[in-house]
Each structure stands twice: as C-alpha cells, then as structure tokens.
C-alpha cells in the first residue's frame, strides 16, 4: 500500500494542477451518495454504491438521463438528483470514485486479507470498470481541454490498477449444485 500511495499521490497532484482550483475543491460524491456509502458498512455493498455513483456520472456524460427517466425517478428518492458538471469534472469524479473504492478494498485487505468479500468486491468492481471504460472511451478522442485529458488519464490509471489487481485474484470458487431429493 505504501508503493500505491507513492505512485498515486503524484498522479493526483498532477491531475489537480490540470483540473484547476475549482476541480480540486469539488466533491466527487453527492451528499446523498456520501450517506449511502456511510450506511453501506459491508465491503461488497459499499463497492456497489461506488459503482452506482460512477454509473450515474457516465449516464450524465452520455446524455442518457432522458432515456432512463423512469429509472431516474425511482432512484431519485434514495440517490438524489443526478450529478452535474463539465466533462472534465464528471470524468474526474469517476476517477476519484474508483480511487475511493480501491482505498476501501485496501483497508479491508490490510485488516483481514482472507476476507472473502475482498475477491467478490474486486471482481464486481473490475466488471464495472470494464463497462464504464468502454462507455467513456469516445471521450478520449473528443477531449477539448487539458482538464479533460488529465481527468481521463487519472481515470485510466485507476481503472488499470483495479483490472491488474483483479487479474491477481485466485479463480472464483465454483458454486456447488444443490442436490434434489
């Protein structure tokens, strides 16, 4: 974890410099999302909150909020309004959400490296990362500012770290079939 901090901290500082002071001050989670994270004390449930928060930003980036109006209304009571911001801000939010998810997994791992929820949470996070990165891929070619480029680079770094960690997991245990009597 010390190595991770030594590598990530300089990246965060560079990204913050590119994103400007407004982006450096921005919260990557809404108030409702912060409450949901606090309420989710079990690792895999907390990772699901981070995934949903990142997905909400991808939805805004892709302009999909109009097509998902029914689901948005259903989610709004629990999750609140969709986040707002520029492409650079939203991409930076996703990167910081991924980073927070990494930190949560690292924290649990440092206390109990045999915790079965670590593998479950990391596999689910890696699956979500693949999906999200596929959806934000078009923004790489469309990046209009240094802030967007920096946010995309930070997002890519966090995504790669998650995917590399997931590759190191042992194979998922096979589920035993229930016997019928």
N, C-alpha and C positions, 0 to 999 in steps of 0.2 A: 504494500500500500504506500510505502514511502516513495518507491520508484514512481508509482502512479501520480502521486502528488507532485513530484519533481518534474514530471512531464506535462501534466495537465495545467498546473498553475501558470507557467509561462504562456501556454496557449490561451488561457482565459485572459491574461493581461494584454496580449496582443489583440485578441478579439474585442476586448473592451475599448482599447485605443481606437480601433477602426470604427466601432459602433457609436462612438461619441458619448458624451456625458449623459444624454437622455437615455440611451440604451443601457448604460451601466447602472442607472438608477431604477430601471424598470423591473417590476416583479414578474417572474416567469409563470407564476400561477395566479389565478384569480382568488379572491377571498374565499369563495365557496370551495374551490379546489383545495386550498390550504386546509380548510376544515375537514374535507373528505380524507386528505392524507393523514391528518391527525387522528381521525376516527378509525382509520384502517391500521390497526396495530400489528396484524399478521402480515408477514413479508409478501406473500403472493397476492393478497388483497390490495396492499399498498402499491405494488407494481401495476396492478390493473388500473388503479386510479391514475398513475403516471401515464399509462398507455392511453387511457381515455382522454386525458388532458392534452396529450400530444396530437391525438386524432382530431380533437376539436380545432386545433390550430391548422392542421392540414385541411380540414373542411373549409375553414375561412380562406386559406390560401388558394384553394381550388374553386372557390365561389360556389360550393355545393350546398350552402345553407338554404337556398331557395328550394332545391330538390328534396331536401330532408326536413321540410317544415313540420311534418307530423312528429318525427322523432325528436326534433328540437324542442317542440312544445312539451313533450313528455319528459325530456331531460332538464328543462329549464328550472323546474322547482328544486331539483337536487343540485344541479351543476351551475345554475345561473345563466346569464347571457353569455353568448359566445365572446371569446376574447377579441380585442381589436388591436390594430397596429399595422405598421408597414410590413412589407415582405421581410425586410431585414430583421425587424423586431420579432415577428412571428417565428421565423426560422431560428433566431437566437433563443427564443423561448423553448422551442423544441429541443435544441441542443442542451439547454440548462435543465430541462426536464429529464433528458437522458442521463445527464451527469448526476442529477439527484437520485435517479433510480440506481445508477452504478454505486453511488455512495451508500445507499440503503442496503444493497446486496453485500457490499464490502463490510459494512458494520455488522451485519448478522454473521457473515463468514468469520470475522475476527473473533466473535464471541463463541460461535459454535459451528466449526467448519463442516460438521457432519449433519447439519440441519437439512432434512430432505426438502424443505421449502426453497432452498437456495437453487437447486437444479431446476425445480419446477418454475420458479420465478424467472430465472435466467433464460430458460428455453422459451417461455412465453414472451419475454422482452425481446429476445432475438427475432422471433417470428414477427412481432410488431415492427421492429426496426426494419426488417426486410420490406415489409409492406409500406411503411412510411417513406423509406428512402426511394422506393420505386415511384411513389407519388410526388416527391419533391425533386426528382431527377430533372424534369424540364426546367426548373428554376436555375439550374447551373448555367444553361445557355442563355437564359433571359436576365441574368443578374445585371442590374443597372448601376449599382453603386459599390463602393469599396465596403460599405457596411454589409450589404447582401453577400458579397463574396466572402467576407470574414465570417459571417454567420453560417454560411454553407460549409466553410472549411471546418469550423468548430463542430458543426452537426456531423459532418463526415468523420471527424476524429472520434467523437463519442460513439457513433454507430459502429465504426471499425473495432473499437475497444470491446463493445458488447458482443459483436459477432465472433471475435477472436476468443473471448472468454467462453462463449457457448460451445465453440469447437473443442475446447479442452474438457468439457463435461464427459463423464463416462456415458455409455449408451443408456438410454432410458429403459428402466426395467419393464419387462413385458408384463402386461396385466394378465392375471390368472383368470381363465374362463371358469365361470360358475358351473358346478355340476347340477344337472337336473335330476331330481329324484323320481 
